Amino acid sequence: MGRTLNSRKYKTKRYRRDLDQVYNDDMASDGSIKKLTEQELDELKPGMGQFYCIPCVKYFESQVAIKTHTSTKRHKRRLKELKSIPYTPDEADFAAGHNVEKFLKKKEGYQNKLEAPTIKTMLTPQNKTAVEAAYKESSNEMDLE
């Protein structure tokens, strides 16, 4: 049937990286976060690659666009999902009573990672006043030109 192929294309086109991939790769260390937030100019990416939302794995055109995105429900939902520890097969083993110490050490590592200052500030939702301030900044820049 032709419809299933089209729906598969639609899903594949809009696929975002899974939570465990974001958690283990993009948020692995301060260096990886800094690398994503301070990228070189790239003409092929939206906004020249300068406005990137790490939790949502998405590029934006301008500072205003990313500020309004941070106040949306979709972004806040993604932050809430990232605050929980990703499910692993070790968790299933723990529930069965196997490798308890290994699981507890891994869980402690995840908790320590969430308490890191850079990740903690990234995972806190921003209020609307920050969005309004960014909008005013961009309108002031446009007035100056």
C-alpha positions as CSV (number, residue, x, y, z in Angstrom):
1,M,0.0,0.0,0.0
2,G,1.3,3.4,-0.9
3,R,0.1,5.1,2.3
4,T,2.3,3.3,4.7
5,L,5.4,4.4,2.8
6,N,4.3,8.0,2.9
7,S,3.6,7.9,6.6
8,R,7.0,6.3,7.2
9,K,8.7,9.1,5.3
10,Y,6.8,11.6,7.4
11,K,7.8,10.0,10.7
12,T,11.4,9.6,9.5
13,K,11.7,13.2,8.4
14,R,10.5,14.6,11.7
15,Y,12.4,12.1,13.9
16,R,14.3,13.7,16.8
17,R,17.1,11.9,18.7
18,D,15.9,9.7,21.6
19,L,16.2,10.9,25.2
20,D,19.0,8.4,26.1
21,Q,21.0,9.6,23.0
22,V,20.7,13.2,24.1
23,Y,21.5,12.4,27.7
24,N,24.6,10.2,26.9
25,D,26.0,12.2,24.0
26,D,25.0,15.8,24.0
27,M,24.8,16.3,27.8
28,A,27.7,14.0,28.6
29,S,30.0,16.7,29.8
30,D,30.5,20.5,30.0
31,G,32.7,20.2,26.9
32,S,30.0,18.6,24.8
33,I,27.5,21.2,25.9
34,K,29.9,24.1,25.2
35,K,30.7,22.6,21.8
36,L,27.0,22.6,20.8
37,T,26.2,26.0,22.2
38,E,29.2,27.7,20.7
39,Q,29.3,26.3,17.1
40,E,31.1,27.8,14.2
41,L,29.1,29.6,11.6
42,D,27.5,27.1,9.2
43,E,25.5,28.3,6.2
44,L,23.7,25.0,5.8
45,K,22.1,25.1,9.3
46,P,19.2,27.4,10.3
47,G,20.4,30.6,11.9
48,M,23.9,29.7,10.8
49,G,24.1,27.1,13.5
50,Q,24.1,29.7,16.3
51,F,20.8,29.0,18.0
52,Y,20.5,25.4,19.2
53,C,18.3,23.9,21.8
54,I,20.1,20.9,23.2
55,P,17.2,19.1,24.9
56,C,15.0,19.3,21.8
57,V,17.8,18.7,19.3
58,K,16.7,21.6,17.1
59,Y,18.2,24.6,15.4
60,F,16.4,28.0,15.3
61,E,16.6,31.0,13.0
62,S,17.1,33.8,15.6
63,Q,17.4,34.5,19.3
64,V,13.8,35.5,19.5
65,A,12.7,32.1,18.0
66,I,14.7,30.1,20.5
67,K,13.5,32.2,23.5
68,T,9.8,31.7,22.5
69,H,10.6,28.0,22.0
70,T,11.8,27.7,25.5
71,S,8.5,28.9,26.9
72,T,6.4,26.3,24.9
73,K,4.8,23.2,26.2
74,R,6.8,21.0,23.9
75,H,10.1,22.2,25.3
76,K,9.0,22.0,28.9
77,R,7.7,18.5,28.3
78,R,11.1,17.5,26.9
79,L,12.9,19.1,29.9
80,K,10.7,17.1,32.3
81,E,11.5,13.9,30.4
82,L,15.2,14.6,30.5
83,K,15.1,15.1,34.3
84,S,14.1,11.5,34.8
85,I,16.8,8.8,34.5
86,P,16.8,7.0,31.1
87,Y,15.6,3.4,31.2
88,T,18.4,0.8,30.7
89,P,18.5,-3.0,30.8
90,D,20.4,-2.6,34.1
91,E,17.2,-1.3,35.6
92,A,15.4,-4.5,34.6
93,D,18.2,-6.5,36.1
94,F,17.9,-4.5,39.3
95,A,14.1,-5.2,39.5
96,A,14.9,-8.9,39.2
97,G,17.6,-8.6,42.0
98,H,20.7,-8.9,39.8
99,N,23.6,-6.5,39.7
100,V,22.1,-4.3,42.4
101,E,25.4,-2.5,43.3
102,K,26.2,-1.8,39.7
103,F,22.8,-0.2,39.2
104,L,23.0,1.9,42.3
105,K,26.4,3.3,41.3
106,K,25.1,4.1,37.8
107,K,22.0,5.8,39.3
108,E,24.3,7.9,41.6
109,G,26.3,8.9,38.5
110,Y,23.1,10.1,36.8
111,Q,22.0,12.1,39.8
112,N,25.4,13.7,40.1
113,K,25.2,14.6,36.4
114,L,21.8,16.2,36.9
115,E,23.2,18.3,39.7
116,A,26.0,19.8,37.6
117,P,25.5,23.6,37.3
118,T,25.4,23.7,33.5
119,I,22.9,20.9,33.1
120,K,20.8,22.2,36.0
121,T,20.4,25.6,34.4
122,M,19.7,24.1,31.1
123,L,16.9,21.9,32.5
124,T,15.1,24.7,34.3
125,P,12.3,26.3,32.3
126,Q,12.5,30.0,31.6
127,N,9.7,32.4,32.2
128,K,7.9,34.7,29.8
129,T,9.8,37.8,30.9
130,A,13.0,36.3,29.3
131,V,11.1,35.9,26.1
132,E,9.8,39.5,26.2
133,A,13.3,40.8,26.9
134,A,14.8,38.9,23.9
135,Y,12.0,40.2,21.7
136,K,12.7,43.8,22.9
137,E,16.4,43.3,22.2
138,S,15.8,42.1,18.7
139,S,13.4,45.0,17.9
140,N,15.9,47.5,19.3
141,E,18.6,46.0,17.0
142,M,16.2,46.3,14.0
143,D,15.5,50.0,14.9
144,L,19.2,50.7,14.9
145,E,19.7,49.4,11.4
